[in-house]
């Protein structure tokens, strides 16, 4: 990874911590794949845009309905729990 990429990732992590008032380091709990049968959704507001079969990093289980995730472009937003199979 180049120095420029490292700085970009660090900046994205700082913005995430500020936006979601997240304390401490960002640890990936697990990875989950979006349900291949689910419809693709455009990200609006606090929701992450989803594509079928996309693999997401789970950062935090916020409640039974929402999960805080990060996609391959390092965008962090909430995802509906019904979209990710358990």
Residue frames relative to the residue before (quaternion, step in Angstrom):
aa qw qx qy qz dx dy dz
X 1.0000 0.0000 0.0000 0.0000 0.00 0.00 0.00
X 0.3986 -0.7267 0.5075 0.2357 3.56 -0.88 0.91
X 0.6756 -0.4922 0.3704 0.4052 3.53 -1.31 0.30
X 0.6345 0.5410 -0.3225 0.4480 3.57 1.02 -0.81
X 0.6603 0.5001 -0.2994 0.4735 3.60 0.98 -0.85
X 0.6335 0.5303 -0.3276 0.4585 3.59 1.01 -0.79
X 0.6607 0.5015 -0.3042 0.4684 3.57 0.92 -0.90
X 0.6419 0.5274 -0.3191 0.4561 3.58 1.02 -0.83
X 0.6596 0.4988 -0.3002 0.4754 3.59 0.99 -0.84
X 0.6414 0.5182 -0.3219 0.4653 3.60 0.97 -0.81
X 0.6474 0.5110 -0.3151 0.4696 3.58 0.99 -0.81
X 0.6476 0.5113 -0.3164 0.4681 3.59 0.96 -0.85
X 0.6512 0.5114 -0.3146 0.4642 3.60 1.00 -0.78
X 0.6429 0.5117 -0.3214 0.4707 3.60 1.00 -0.78
X 0.6484 0.5104 -0.3147 0.4692 3.59 0.97 -0.85
X 0.6282 0.5347 -0.3269 0.4610 3.57 1.03 -0.80
X 0.6724 0.5004 -0.2972 0.4574 3.58 0.88 -0.95
X 0.6595 0.4962 -0.3054 0.4749 3.57 1.02 -0.76
X 0.6821 0.5112 -0.2905 0.4347 3.59 0.87 -0.95
X 0.7902 0.3044 -0.1477 0.5110 3.59 0.86 -0.95
X 0.3884 -0.7348 0.4676 0.3009 3.60 1.33 0.12
X 0.2573 0.7858 -0.4991 0.2593 3.52 1.02 0.99
X 0.2297 -0.7820 0.5697 0.1056 3.57 -0.75 1.09
X 0.7864 0.3217 -0.2393 0.4700 3.56 -1.12 0.66
X 0.6850 -0.4694 0.3571 0.4278 3.53 -1.32 -0.20
X 0.4744 -0.6547 0.5114 0.2910 3.53 -1.23 0.53
X 0.0207 -0.7981 0.6011 -0.0359 3.55 -0.54 1.21
X 0.3583 -0.7142 0.5603 0.2183 3.55 -0.92 0.93
X 0.3344 -0.7627 0.5233 0.1804 3.57 -0.65 1.15
X 0.7652 -0.1776 0.1635 0.5968 3.54 0.92 -0.95
X 0.3570 -0.6834 0.5742 0.2755 3.54 -1.32 0.01
X 0.0593 -0.7890 0.6114 0.0116 3.54 -1.03 0.83
X 0.3447 -0.7245 0.5601 0.2062 3.53 -1.16 0.65
X 0.4900 -0.6353 0.5082 0.3131 3.56 -1.03 0.82
X 0.5828 -0.6073 0.4213 0.3377 3.56 -0.99 0.91
X 0.4315 -0.7225 0.4734 0.2601 3.63 -0.67 1.05
X 0.6687 0.4913 -0.3018 0.4694 3.61 1.16 -0.46
X 0.5275 0.6448 -0.4063 0.3753 3.61 1.25 -0.23
X 0.4858 -0.6364 0.5047 0.3230 3.54 -1.20 0.50
X 0.5074 -0.6368 0.4791 0.3279 3.56 -1.11 0.68
X 0.1453 -0.8034 0.5764 0.0364 3.54 -0.95 0.94
X 0.3849 -0.6846 0.5685 0.2448 3.51 -1.12 0.75
X 0.4712 -0.6824 0.4816 0.2835 3.55 -0.98 0.79
X 0.0438 0.7813 -0.6196 0.0613 3.54 -0.83 1.00
X 0.8350 0.1305 -0.1115 0.5229 3.53 -0.99 0.82
X 0.8097 -0.2153 0.1918 0.5111 3.54 -0.64 -1.16
X 0.5797 0.6006 -0.3739 0.4043 3.61 1.25 0.09
X 0.4524 -0.6934 0.5108 0.2313 3.52 -1.11 0.84
X 0.4595 -0.6502 0.5073 0.3299 3.64 -0.97 0.70
X 0.1719 -0.8177 0.5468 0.0537 3.58 -0.88 0.94
X 0.1164 -0.7473 0.6501 0.0737 3.52 -1.21 0.72
X 0.5923 -0.5846 0.4167 0.3659 3.57 -1.08 0.66
X 0.8461 0.1841 -0.1517 0.4766 3.55 -0.96 0.91
X 0.4404 0.6954 -0.4608 0.3320 3.60 1.24 0.06
X 0.3191 -0.7391 0.5618 0.1909 3.58 -1.03 0.79
X 0.1257 -0.8031 0.5822 0.0139 3.55 -0.81 1.13
X 0.3764 -0.6801 0.5786 0.2469 3.57 -1.18 0.65
X 0.2662 -0.7578 0.5761 0.1518 3.58 -0.75 1.04
X 0.2014 -0.7997 0.5597 0.0811 3.54 -0.69 1.15
X 0.8022 -0.0958 0.1072 0.5795 3.57 0.92 -0.89
X 0.3172 -0.6910 0.6131 0.2144 3.55 -1.13 0.75
X 0.2279 -0.8263 0.5007 0.1209 3.60 -0.13 1.28
X 0.7536 -0.1902 0.1305 0.6155 3.58 0.96 -0.87
X 0.7444 -0.4110 0.2666 0.4537 3.59 -1.24 -0.12
X 0.7310 0.4392 -0.2326 0.4676 3.60 1.14 -0.56
X 0.7947 0.2443 -0.1103 0.5445 3.61 1.11 -0.60
X 0.1080 -0.7594 0.6400 0.0455 3.54 -1.18 0.76
X 0.3489 -0.7244 0.5568 0.2085 3.57 -0.92 0.91
X 0.0320 0.8305 -0.5481 0.0937 3.58 -0.53 1.22
X 0.2314 -0.7274 0.6262 0.1591 3.53 -1.39 0.27
X 0.2897 -0.7706 0.5424 0.1674 3.58 -0.89 0.93
X 0.7486 -0.4138 0.2701 0.4420 3.58 -1.28 -0.07
X 0.6593 0.4683 -0.3121 0.4986 3.62 1.21 -0.39
X 0.4859 -0.6998 0.3833 0.3568 3.59 1.36 0.26
X 0.3885 0.6742 -0.5203 0.3518 3.58 1.07 0.70
X 0.1662 -0.7983 0.5763 0.0540 3.54 -0.85 1.03
X 0.2446 0.7366 -0.5994 0.1958 3.54 -0.74 1.09
X 0.6326 -0.5351 0.4066 0.3848 3.53 -1.35 0.05
X 0.1372 -0.7533 0.6391 0.0721 3.52 -1.27 0.61
X 0.4941 -0.6475 0.4921 0.3073 3.55 -1.04 0.76
X 0.5114 -0.6805 0.4363 0.2916 3.58 -0.86 0.95
X 0.6049 0.5768 -0.3622 0.4125 3.61 1.13 -0.52
X 0.6167 0.5627 -0.3370 0.4354 3.60 1.23 -0.44
X 0.7331 0.3714 -0.2108 0.5293 3.57 1.12 -0.66
X 0.3641 -0.7310 0.5259 0.2376 3.61 -0.70 0.99
X 0.4247 -0.7099 0.4973 0.2613 3.58 -1.05 0.65
